[in-house]
Structures are given as C-alpha cells and as structure tokens.
C-alpha cells in the first residue's frame, strides 16, 4: 500500500482497530487514526508532506511511533 502521508512510496501497513500503523522508508514509522483517513477521503484533502515529516520527527522524542490524529494532522493548504 502507498504511504498515506507522502502518497508516493510503497509502505508496510498494519491495520489495527481504529488506526493504521505504517512504516514508510521516506516518512518513517508512524500510526494514523482512522478518523484522519475518513476526513481525508470525505474532503479530498492531502497531507502537507514536509510539515507532517517535521512533526513526526519532533514527536518521536515523546511518542514512538507518533500517532497522527485529527488534532495533529497537517493538511496541505
Ligand atoms: Zn511516506
């Protein structure tokens, strides 16, 4: 499956209850809540790849793998 953040790299995806865990060679290891994917699909949003990667890198100090939620998601403008 293609990584949902960058949309270009083939990534390992594990479906878990309410969230997916993803390991992308470009974006790293992270989890993403199902509600973020639902909002994306309902609105046709895309992730801001640079901002999301920067957020993931910073967040890993506190939470590894980081969880992207509807509060922390960085949508492309
Ligand atoms: Zn990626």
PDB file of the backbone (N, CA, C, O) and the ligand in Angstrom, with CONECT records:
HET     ZN  A 101       1
ATOM      1  N   UNK A   1       0.851  -1.198   0.000  1.00  0.00           N
ATOM      2  CA  UNK A   1       0.000   0.000   0.000  1.00  0.00           C
ATOM      3  C   UNK A   1       0.885   1.245   0.000  1.00  0.00           C
ATOM      4  O   UNK A   1       1.934   1.274   0.643  1.00  0.00           O
ATOM      5  N   UNK A   2       0.451   2.262  -0.722  1.00  0.00           N
ATOM      6  CA  UNK A   2       1.217   3.503  -0.767  1.00  0.00           C
ATOM      7  C   UNK A   2       1.050   4.239   0.567  1.00  0.00           C
ATOM      8  O   UNK A   2      -0.034   4.257   1.151  1.00  0.00           O
ATOM      9  N   UNK A   3       2.134   4.838   1.029  1.00  0.00           N
ATOM     10  CA  UNK A   3       2.115   5.608   2.277  1.00  0.00           C
ATOM     11  C   UNK A   3       1.077   6.726   2.184  1.00  0.00           C
ATOM     12  O   UNK A   3       1.101   7.501   1.228  1.00  0.00           O
ATOM     13  N   UNK A   4       0.157   6.827   3.166  1.00  0.00           N
ATOM     14  CA  UNK A   4      -0.865   7.868   3.066  1.00  0.00           C
ATOM     15  C   UNK A   4      -0.316   9.288   3.221  1.00  0.00           C
ATOM     16  O   UNK A   4      -0.942  10.240   2.752  1.00  0.00           O
ATOM     17  N   UNK A   5       0.839   9.447   3.869  1.00  0.00           N
ATOM     18  CA  UNK A   5       1.374  10.808   4.054  1.00  0.00           C
ATOM     19  C   UNK A   5       1.987  11.333   2.759  1.00  0.00           C
ATOM     20  O   UNK A   5       1.585  12.387   2.266  1.00  0.00           O
ATOM     21  N   UNK A   6       2.958  10.607   2.204  1.00  0.00           N
ATOM     22  CA  UNK A   6       3.624  11.134   1.003  1.00  0.00           C
ATOM     23  C   UNK A   6       2.898  10.727  -0.272  1.00  0.00           C
ATOM     24  O   UNK A   6       2.996  11.411  -1.291  1.00  0.00           O
ATOM     25  N   UNK A   7       2.173   9.616  -0.218  1.00  0.00           N
ATOM     26  CA  UNK A   7       1.393   9.213  -1.383  1.00  0.00           C
ATOM     27  C   UNK A   7       2.219   8.707  -2.549  1.00  0.00           C
ATOM     28  O   UNK A   7       1.685   8.471  -3.633  1.00  0.00           O
ATOM     29  N   UNK A   8       3.535   8.535  -2.334  1.00  0.00           N
ATOM     30  CA  UNK A   8       4.392   8.124  -3.446  1.00  0.00           C
ATOM     31  C   UNK A   8       5.195   6.861  -3.158  1.00  0.00           C
ATOM     32  O   UNK A   8       5.585   6.150  -4.085  1.00  0.00           O
ATOM     33  N   UNK A   9       5.444   6.575  -1.879  1.00  0.00           N
ATOM     34  CA  UNK A   9       6.329   5.471  -1.525  1.00  0.00           C
ATOM     35  C   UNK A   9       5.510   4.270  -1.069  1.00  0.00           C
ATOM     36  O   UNK A   9       4.575   4.403  -0.278  1.00  0.00           O
ATOM     37  N   UNK A  10       5.867   3.118  -1.570  1.00  0.00           N
ATOM     38  CA  UNK A  10       5.224   1.878  -1.159  1.00  0.00           C
ATOM     39  C   UNK A  10       5.623   1.600   0.294  1.00  0.00           C
ATOM     40  O   UNK A  10       6.813   1.536   0.604  1.00  0.00           O
ATOM     41  N   UNK A  11       4.643   1.435   1.183  1.00  0.00           N
ATOM     42  CA  UNK A  11       4.919   1.307   2.614  1.00  0.00           C
ATOM     43  C   UNK A  11       4.269   0.043   3.163  1.00  0.00           C
ATOM     44  O   UNK A  11       3.310  -0.486   2.601  1.00  0.00           O
ATOM     45  N   UNK A  12       4.823  -0.421   4.278  1.00  0.00           N
ATOM     46  CA  UNK A  12       4.219  -1.507   5.031  1.00  0.00           C
ATOM     47  C   UNK A  12       3.070  -0.925   5.844  1.00  0.00           C
ATOM     48  O   UNK A  12       3.248   0.086   6.525  1.00  0.00           O
ATOM     49  N   UNK A  13       1.908  -1.538   5.785  1.00  0.00           N
ATOM     50  CA  UNK A  13       0.752  -1.039   6.523  1.00  0.00           C
ATOM     51  C   UNK A  13       0.156  -2.168   7.346  1.00  0.00           C
ATOM     52  O   UNK A  13      -0.106  -3.254   6.829  1.00  0.00           O
ATOM     53  N   UNK A  14      -0.057  -1.904   8.641  1.00  0.00           N
ATOM     54  CA  UNK A  14      -0.733  -2.851   9.514  1.00  0.00           C
ATOM     55  C   UNK A  14      -2.039  -2.212   9.971  1.00  0.00           C
ATOM     56  O   UNK A  14      -2.036  -1.152  10.598  1.00  0.00           O
ATOM     57  N   UNK A  15      -3.128  -2.847   9.659  1.00  0.00           N
ATOM     58  CA  UNK A  15      -4.423  -2.320  10.085  1.00  0.00           C
ATOM     59  C   UNK A  15      -4.688  -2.769  11.518  1.00  0.00           C
ATOM     60  O   UNK A  15      -4.659  -3.962  11.823  1.00  0.00           O
ATOM     61  N   UNK A  16      -4.947  -1.792  12.395  1.00  0.00           N
ATOM     62  CA  UNK A  16      -5.252  -2.060  13.802  1.00  0.00           C
ATOM     63  C   UNK A  16      -6.621  -1.462  14.092  1.00  0.00           C
ATOM     64  O   UNK A  16      -7.111  -0.645  13.313  1.00  0.00           O
ATOM     65  N   UNK A  17      -7.249  -1.854  15.201  1.00  0.00           N
ATOM     66  CA  UNK A  17      -8.562  -1.270  15.492  1.00  0.00           C
ATOM     67  C   UNK A  17      -8.474   0.247  15.649  1.00  0.00           C
ATOM     68  O   UNK A  17      -7.786   0.739  16.543  1.00  0.00           O
ATOM     69  N   UNK A  18      -9.163   0.985  14.790  1.00  0.00           N
ATOM     70  CA  UNK A  18      -9.219   2.443  14.903  1.00  0.00           C
ATOM     71  C   UNK A  18      -8.023   3.181  14.360  1.00  0.00           C
ATOM     72  O   UNK A  18      -8.015   4.412  14.340  1.00  0.00           O
ATOM     73  N   UNK A  19      -7.009   2.457  13.919  1.00  0.00           N
ATOM     74  CA  UNK A  19      -5.815   3.135  13.415  1.00  0.00           C
ATOM     75  C   UNK A  19      -5.039   2.201  12.494  1.00  0.00           C
ATOM     76  O   UNK A  19      -5.240   0.987  12.500  1.00  0.00           O
ATOM     77  N   UNK A  20      -4.156   2.789  11.709  1.00  0.00           N
ATOM     78  CA  UNK A  20      -3.231   2.009  10.905  1.00  0.00           C
ATOM     79  C   UNK A  20      -1.816   2.346  11.350  1.00  0.00           C
ATOM     80  O   UNK A  20      -1.505   3.502  11.635  1.00  0.00           O
ATOM     81  N   UNK A  21      -0.962   1.332  11.407  1.00  0.00           N
ATOM     82  CA  UNK A  21       0.459   1.552  11.647  1.00  0.00           C
ATOM     83  C   UNK A  21       1.157   1.457  10.295  1.00  0.00           C
ATOM     84  O   UNK A  21       0.881   0.553   9.506  1.00  0.00           O
ATOM     85  N   UNK A  22       2.068   2.402  10.034  1.00  0.00           N
ATOM     86  CA  UNK A  22       2.701   2.496   8.724  1.00  0.00           C
ATOM     87  C   UNK A  22       4.203   2.622   8.885  1.00  0.00           C
ATOM     88  O   UNK A  22       4.691   3.344   9.755  1.00  0.00           O
ATOM     89  N   UNK A  23       4.933   1.905   8.031  1.00  0.00           N
ATOM     90  CA  UNK A  23       6.383   2.043   8.003  1.00  0.00           C
ATOM     91  C   UNK A  23       6.767   2.407   6.578  1.00  0.00           C
ATOM     92  O   UNK A  23       6.738   1.566   5.679  1.00  0.00           O
ATOM     93  N   UNK A  24       7.129   3.673   6.383  1.00  0.00           N
ATOM     94  CA  UNK A  24       7.490   4.216   5.065  1.00  0.00           C
ATOM     95  C   UNK A  24       8.982   4.529   5.090  1.00  0.00           C
ATOM     96  O   UNK A  24       9.471   5.106   6.061  1.00  0.00           O
ATOM     97  N   UNK A  25       9.706   4.161   4.046  1.00  0.00           N
ATOM     98  CA  UNK A  25      11.151   4.420   4.044  1.00  0.00           C
ATOM     99  C   UNK A  25      11.436   5.923   4.026  1.00  0.00           C
ATOM    100  O   UNK A  25      12.516   6.344   4.439  1.00  0.00           O
ATOM    101  N   UNK A  26      10.492   6.733   3.557  1.00  0.00           N
ATOM    102  CA  UNK A  26      10.697   8.182   3.490  1.00  0.00           C
ATOM    103  C   UNK A  26      10.165   8.903   4.737  1.00  0.00           C
ATOM    104  O   UNK A  26      10.799   9.833   5.235  1.00  0.00           O
ATOM    105  N   UNK A  27       9.010   8.474   5.234  1.00  0.00           N
ATOM    106  CA  UNK A  27       8.359   9.179   6.349  1.00  0.00           C
ATOM    107  C   UNK A  27       8.629   8.506   7.687  1.00  0.00           C
ATOM    108  O   UNK A  27       8.394   9.107   8.735  1.00  0.00           O
ATOM    109  N   UNK A  28       9.119   7.268   7.671  1.00  0.00           N
ATOM    110  CA  UNK A  28       9.407   6.564   8.909  1.00  0.00           C
ATOM    111  C   UNK A  28       8.210   5.778   9.411  1.00  0.00           C
ATOM    112  O   UNK A  28       7.244   5.527   8.691  1.00  0.00           O
ATOM    113  N   UNK A  29       8.317   5.396  10.697  1.00  0.00           N
ATOM    114  CA  UNK A  29       7.297   4.570  11.338  1.00  0.00           C
ATOM    115  C   UNK A  29       6.326   5.480  12.069  1.00  0.00           C
ATOM    116  O   UNK A  29       6.750   6.301  12.882  1.00  0.00           O
ATOM    117  N   UNK A  30       5.047   5.355  11.801  1.00  0.00           N
ATOM    118  CA  UNK A  30       4.060   6.192  12.484  1.00  0.00           C
ATOM    119  C   UNK A  30       2.731   5.466  12.487  1.00  0.00           C
ATOM    120  O   UNK A  30       2.554   4.466  11.792  1.00  0.00           O
ATOM    121  N   UNK A  31       1.804   5.975  13.270  1.00  0.00           N
ATOM    122  CA  UNK A  31       0.439   5.460  13.253  1.00  0.00           C
ATOM    123  C   UNK A  31      -0.486   6.619  12.906  1.00  0.00           C
ATOM    124  O   UNK A  31      -0.169   7.787  13.132  1.00  0.00           O
ATOM    125  N   UNK A  32      -1.628   6.263  12.357  1.00  0.00           N
ATOM    126  CA  UNK A  32      -2.569   7.292  11.911  1.00  0.00           C
ATOM    127  C   UNK A  32      -3.973   6.820  12.258  1.00  0.00           C
ATOM    128  O   UNK A  32      -4.330   5.669  12.009  1.00  0.00           O
ATOM    129  N   UNK A  33      -4.767   7.721  12.836  1.00  0.00           N
ATOM    130  CA  UNK A  33      -6.098   7.296  13.276  1.00  0.00           C
ATOM    131  C   UNK A  33      -7.026   7.154  12.072  1.00  0.00           C
ATOM    132  O   UNK A  33      -6.883   7.856  11.071  1.00  0.00           O
ATOM    133  N   UNK A  34      -7.964   6.243  12.191  1.00  0.00           N
ATOM    134  CA  UNK A  34      -8.919   6.016  11.116  1.00  0.00           C
ATOM    135  C   UNK A  34      -9.730   7.260  10.815  1.00  0.00           C
ATOM    136  O   UNK A  34     -10.150   7.463   9.676  1.00  0.00           O
ATOM    137  N   UNK A  35      -9.962   8.114  11.839  1.00  0.00           N
ATOM    138  CA  UNK A  35     -10.764   9.311  11.588  1.00  0.00           C
ATOM    139  C   UNK A  35     -10.030  10.293  10.681  1.00  0.00           C
ATOM    140  O   UNK A  35     -10.669  11.010   9.911  1.00  0.00           O
ATOM    141  N   UNK A  36      -8.686  10.338  10.757  1.00  0.00           N
ATOM    142  CA  UNK A  36      -7.931  11.209   9.851  1.00  0.00           C
ATOM    143  C   UNK A  36      -8.131  10.752   8.403  1.00  0.00           C
ATOM    144  O   UNK A  36      -8.338  11.565   7.502  1.00  0.00           O
ATOM    145  N   UNK A  37      -8.065   9.441   8.203  1.00  0.00           N
ATOM    146  CA  UNK A  37      -8.236   8.909   6.847  1.00  0.00           C
ATOM    147  C   UNK A  37      -9.663   9.142   6.359  1.00  0.00           C
ATOM    148  O   UNK A  37      -9.884   9.382   5.172  1.00  0.00           O
ATOM    149  N   UNK A  38     -10.636   9.070   7.277  1.00  0.00           N
ATOM    150  CA  UNK A  38     -12.033   9.313   6.898  1.00  0.00           C
ATOM    151  C   UNK A  38     -12.227  10.767   6.487  1.00  0.00           C
ATOM    152  O   UNK A  38     -12.916  11.049   5.507  1.00  0.00           O
ATOM    153  N   UNK A  39     -11.610  11.711   7.250  1.00  0.00           N
ATOM    154  CA  UNK A  39     -11.707  13.143   6.914  1.00  0.00           C
ATOM    155  C   UNK A  39     -11.039  13.394   5.563  1.00  0.00           C
ATOM    156  O   UNK A  39     -11.566  14.128   4.728  1.00  0.00           O
ATOM    157  N   UNK A  40      -9.883  12.782   5.361  1.00  0.00           N
ATOM    158  CA  UNK A  40      -9.178  12.943   4.081  1.00  0.00           C
ATOM    159  C   UNK A  40     -10.061  12.469   2.927  1.00  0.00           C
ATOM    160  O   UNK A  40     -10.234  13.171   1.930  1.00  0.00           O
ATOM    161  N   UNK A  41     -10.610  11.277   3.080  1.00  0.00           N
ATOM    162  CA  UNK A  41     -11.391  10.700   1.985  1.00  0.00           C
ATOM    163  C   UNK A  41     -12.674  11.496   1.743  1.00  0.00           C
ATOM    164  O   UNK A  41     -13.102  11.660   0.600  1.00  0.00           O
ATOM    165  N   UNK A  42     -13.286  11.992   2.828  1.00  0.00           N
ATOM    166  CA  UNK A  42     -14.549  12.723   2.684  1.00  0.00           C
ATOM    167  C   UNK A  42     -14.330  14.079   2.011  1.00  0.00           C
ATOM    168  O   UNK A  42     -15.218  14.577   1.320  1.00  0.00           O
ATOM    169  N   UNK A  43     -13.137  14.684   2.214  1.00  0.00           N
ATOM    170  CA  UNK A  43     -12.898  16.037   1.734  1.00  0.00           C
ATOM    171  C   UNK A  43     -11.905  16.119   0.583  1.00  0.00           C
ATOM    172  O   UNK A  43     -11.716  17.185  -0.003  1.00  0.00           O
ATOM    173  N   UNK A  44     -11.275  15.000   0.260  1.00  0.00           N
ATOM    174  CA  UNK A  44     -10.256  15.025  -0.791  1.00  0.00           C
ATOM    175  C   UNK A  44      -9.005  15.776  -0.375  1.00  0.00           C
ATOM    176  O   UNK A  44      -8.281  16.295  -1.225  1.00  0.00           O
ATOM    177  N   UNK A  45      -8.738  15.843   0.944  1.00  0.00           N
ATOM    178  CA  UNK A  45      -7.544  16.540   1.434  1.00  0.00           C
ATOM    179  C   UNK A  45      -6.293  15.740   1.123  1.00  0.00           C
ATOM    180  O   UNK A  45      -6.338  14.529   0.905  1.00  0.00           O
ATOM    181  N   UNK A  46      -5.157  16.464   1.110  1.00  0.00           N
ATOM    182  CA  UNK A  46      -3.847  15.821   1.035  1.00  0.00           C
ATOM    183  C   UNK A  46      -3.034  16.281   2.242  1.00  0.00           C
ATOM    184  O   UNK A  46      -3.260  17.359   2.792  1.00  0.00           O
ATOM    185  N   UNK A  47      -2.081  15.435   2.638  1.00  0.00           N
ATOM    186  CA  UNK A  47      -1.199  15.819   3.737  1.00  0.00           C
ATOM    187  C   UNK A  47      -0.147  16.790   3.230  1.00  0.00           C
ATOM    188  O   UNK A  47       0.299  16.693   2.087  1.00  0.00           O
ATOM    189  N   UNK A  48       0.251  17.737   4.093  1.00  0.00           N
ATOM    190  CA  UNK A  48       1.427  18.555   3.821  1.00  0.00           C
ATOM    191  C   UNK A  48       2.632  17.684   4.192  1.00  0.00           C
ATOM    192  O   UNK A  48       2.934  17.492   5.370  1.00  0.00           O
ATOM    193  N   UNK A  49       3.312  17.163   3.173  1.00  0.00           N
ATOM    194  CA  UNK A  49       4.332  16.133   3.406  1.00  0.00           C
ATOM    195  C   UNK A  49       5.486  16.677   4.245  1.00  0.00           C
ATOM    196  O   UNK A  49       5.926  16.019   5.187  1.00  0.00           O
ATOM    197  N   UNK A  50       5.984  17.880   3.912  1.00  0.00           N
ATOM    198  CA  UNK A  50       7.116  18.443   4.651  1.00  0.00           C
ATOM    199  C   UNK A  50       6.751  18.674   6.120  1.00  0.00           C
ATOM    200  O   UNK A  50       7.488  18.285   7.026  1.00  0.00           O
ATOM    201  N   UNK A  51       5.601  19.312   6.334  1.00  0.00           N
ATOM    202  CA  UNK A  51       5.172  19.609   7.707  1.00  0.00           C
ATOM    203  C   UNK A  51       4.897  18.340   8.488  1.00  0.00           C
ATOM    204  O   UNK A  51       5.215  18.252   9.674  1.00  0.00           O
ATOM    205  N   UNK A  52       4.311  17.364   7.830  1.00  0.00           N
ATOM    206  CA  UNK A  52       3.983  16.120   8.528  1.00  0.00           C
ATOM    207  C   UNK A  52       5.256  15.390   8.934  1.00  0.00           C
ATOM    208  O   UNK A  52       5.351  14.875  10.048  1.00  0.00           O
ATOM    209  N   UNK A  53       6.233  15.344   8.034  1.00  0.00           N
ATOM    210  CA  UNK A  53       7.505  14.671   8.364  1.00  0.00           C
ATOM    211  C   UNK A  53       8.223  15.398   9.498  1.00  0.00           C
ATOM    212  O   UNK A  53       8.798  14.761  10.379  1.00  0.00           O
ATOM    213  N   UNK A  54       8.190  16.732   9.478  1.00  0.00           N
ATOM    214  CA  UNK A  54       8.827  17.509  10.544  1.00  0.00           C
ATOM    215  C   UNK A  54       8.121  17.241  11.871  1.00  0.00           C
ATOM    216  O   UNK A  54       8.771  17.091  12.905  1.00  0.00           O
ATOM    217  N   UNK A  55       6.786  17.181  11.840  1.00  0.00           N
ATOM    218  CA  UNK A  55       6.024  16.910  13.059  1.00  0.00           C
ATOM    219  C   UNK A  55       6.347  15.510  13.579  1.00  0.00           C
ATOM    220  O   UNK A  55       6.534  15.318  14.781  1.00  0.00           O
ATOM    221  N   UNK A  56       6.413  14.536  12.674  1.00  0.00           N
ATOM    222  CA  UNK A  56       6.716  13.159  13.087  1.00  0.00           C
ATOM    223  C   UNK A  56       8.095  13.091  13.742  1.00  0.00           C
ATOM    224  O   UNK A  56       8.260  12.447  14.778  1.00  0.00           O
ATOM    225  N   UNK A  57       9.084  13.755  13.139  1.00  0.00           N
ATOM    226  CA  UNK A  57      10.441  13.724  13.688  1.00  0.00           C
ATOM    227  C   UNK A  57      10.486  14.310  15.093  1.00  0.00           C
ATOM    228  O   UNK A  57      11.126  13.751  15.984  1.00  0.00           O
ATOM    229  N   UNK A  58       9.804  15.441  15.290  1.00  0.00           N
ATOM    230  CA  UNK A  58       9.796  16.077  16.607  1.00  0.00           C
ATOM    231  C   UNK A  58       9.038  15.243  17.625  1.00  0.00           C
ATOM    232  O   UNK A  58       9.440  15.138  18.783  1.00  0.00           O
ATOM    233  N   UNK A  59       7.951  14.660  17.184  1.00  0.00           N
ATOM    234  CA  UNK A  59       7.069  13.916  18.073  1.00  0.00           C
ATOM    235  C   UNK A  59       7.700  12.627  18.577  1.00  0.00           C
ATOM    236  O   UNK A  59       7.366  12.161  19.667  1.00  0.00           O
ATOM    237  N   UNK A  60       8.608  12.044  17.798  1.00  0.00           N
ATOM    238  CA  UNK A  60       9.205  10.743  18.164  1.00  0.00           C
ATOM    239  C   UNK A  60       9.948  10.792  19.491  1.00  0.00           C
ATOM    240  O   UNK A  60      10.144   9.760  20.134  1.00  0.00           O
ATOM    241  N   UNK A  61      10.366  11.994  19.906  1.00  0.00           N
ATOM    242  CA  UNK A  61      11.040  12.104  21.206  1.00  0.00           C
ATOM    243  C   UNK A  61      10.083  11.758  22.340  1.00  0.00           C
ATOM    244  O   UNK A  61      10.509  11.295  23.398  1.00  0.00           O
ATOM    245  N   UNK A  62       8.786  11.983  22.116  1.00  0.00           N
ATOM    246  CA  UNK A  62       7.789  11.806  23.182  1.00  0.00           C
ATOM    247  C   UNK A  62       6.923  10.583  22.973  1.00  0.00           C
ATOM    248  O   UNK A  62       6.422   9.995  23.931  1.00  0.00           O
ATOM    249  N   UNK A  63       6.749  10.204  21.734  1.00  0.00           N
ATOM    250  CA  UNK A  63       5.808   9.135  21.396  1.00  0.00           C
ATOM    251  C   UNK A  63       6.353   8.444  20.147  1.00  0.00           C
ATOM    252  O   UNK A  63       6.463   9.061  19.087  1.00  0.00           O
ATOM    253  N   UNK A  64       6.692   7.161  20.277  1.00  0.00           N
ATOM    254  CA  UNK A  64       7.281   6.449  19.144  1.00  0.00           C
ATOM    255  C   UNK A  64       6.620   5.080  19.021  1.00  0.00           C
ATOM    256  O   UNK A  64       6.782   4.260  19.925  1.00  0.00           O
ATOM    257  N   UNK A  65       5.903   4.799  17.979  1.00  0.00           N
ATOM    258  CA  UNK A  65       5.673   5.684  16.839  1.00  0.00           C
ATOM    259  C   UNK A  65       4.641   6.763  17.159  1.00  0.00           C
ATOM    260  O   UNK A  65       3.718   6.536  17.941  1.00  0.00           O
ATOM    261  N   UNK A  66       4.804   7.941  16.547  1.00  0.00           N
ATOM    262  CA  UNK A  66       3.833   9.012  16.750  1.00  0.00           C
ATOM    263  C   UNK A  66       2.479   8.648  16.149  1.00  0.00           C
ATOM    264  O   UNK A  66       2.397   7.900  15.174  1.00  0.00           O
ATOM    265  N   UNK A  67       1.431   9.185  16.744  1.00  0.00           N
ATOM    266  CA  UNK A  67       0.072   8.960  16.238  1.00  0.00           C
ATOM    267  C   UNK A  67      -0.449  10.265  15.634  1.00  0.00           C
ATOM    268  O   UNK A  67      -0.560  11.282  16.318  1.00  0.00           O
ATOM    269  N   UNK A  68      -0.760  10.214  14.357  1.00  0.00           N
ATOM    270  CA  UNK A  68      -1.376  11.373  13.700  1.00  0.00           C
ATOM    271  C   UNK A  68      -2.876  11.312  13.968  1.00  0.00           C
ATOM    272  O   UNK A  68      -3.544  10.343  13.608  1.00  0.00           O
ATOM    273  N   UNK A  69      -3.395  12.355  14.604  1.00  0.00           N
ATOM    274  CA  UNK A  69      -4.825  12.420  14.912  1.00  0.00           C
ATOM    275  C   UNK A  69      -5.439  13.602  14.166  1.00  0.00           C
ATOM    276  O   UNK A  69      -4.731  14.355  13.497  1.00  0.00           O
ATOM    277  N   UNK A  70      -6.749  13.761  14.282  1.00  0.00           N
ATOM    278  CA  UNK A  70      -7.392  14.914  13.642  1.00  0.00           C
ATOM    279  C   UNK A  70      -6.904  16.219  14.283  1.00  0.00           C
ATOM    280  O   UNK A  70      -7.018  17.274  13.659  1.00  0.00           O
ATOM    281  N   UNK A  71      -6.361  16.182  15.516  1.00  0.00           N
ATOM    282  CA  UNK A  71      -5.824  17.388  16.158  1.00  0.00           C
ATOM    283  C   UNK A  71      -4.433  17.718  15.644  1.00  0.00           C
ATOM    284  O   UNK A  71      -4.072  18.891  15.553  1.00  0.00           O
ATOM    285  N   UNK A  72      -3.645  16.699  15.306  1.00  0.00           N
ATOM    286  CA  UNK A  72      -2.242  16.946  14.972  1.00  0.00           C
ATOM    287  C   UNK A  72      -1.974  16.894  13.475  1.00  0.00           C
ATOM    288  O   UNK A  72      -0.863  17.203  13.045  1.00  0.00           O
ATOM    289  N   UNK A  73      -2.941  16.518  12.687  1.00  0.00           N
ATOM    290  CA  UNK A  73      -2.705  16.354  11.252  1.00  0.00           C
ATOM    291  C   UNK A  73      -2.344  17.687  10.590  1.00  0.00           C
ATOM    292  O   UNK A  73      -2.873  18.729  10.978  1.00  0.00           O
ATOM    293  N   UNK A  74      -1.450  17.665   9.595  1.00  0.00           N
ATOM    294  CA  UNK A  74      -1.081  18.866   8.843  1.00  0.00           C
ATOM    295  C   UNK A  74      -1.603  18.689   7.410  1.00  0.00           C
ATOM    296  O   UNK A  74      -1.004  17.980   6.601  1.00  0.00           O
ATOM    297  N   UNK A  75      -2.704  19.333   7.123  1.00  0.00           N
ATOM    298  CA  UNK A  75      -3.239  19.257   5.747  1.00  0.00           C
ATOM    299  C   UNK A  75      -2.515  20.250   4.860  1.00  0.00           C
ATOM    300  O   UNK A  75      -2.108  21.323   5.306  1.00  0.00           O
ATOM    301  N   UNK A  76      -2.359  19.879   3.598  1.00  0.00           N
ATOM    302  CA  UNK A  76      -1.814  20.811   2.624  1.00  0.00           C
ATOM    303  C   UNK A  76      -2.803  21.945   2.413  1.00  0.00           C
ATOM    304  O   UNK A  76      -4.016  21.733   2.390  1.00  0.00           O
ATOM    305  N   UNK A  77      -2.272  23.147   2.260  1.00  0.00           N
ATOM    306  CA  UNK A  77      -3.149  24.313   2.078  1.00  0.00           C
ATOM    307  C   UNK A  77      -3.844  24.219   0.710  1.00  0.00           C
ATOM    308  O   UNK A  77      -4.628  25.099   0.353  1.00  0.00           O
TER     309      UNK A  77
HETATM  310 ZN    ZN A 101       5.723   8.194   3.168  1.00  0.00          ZN
END
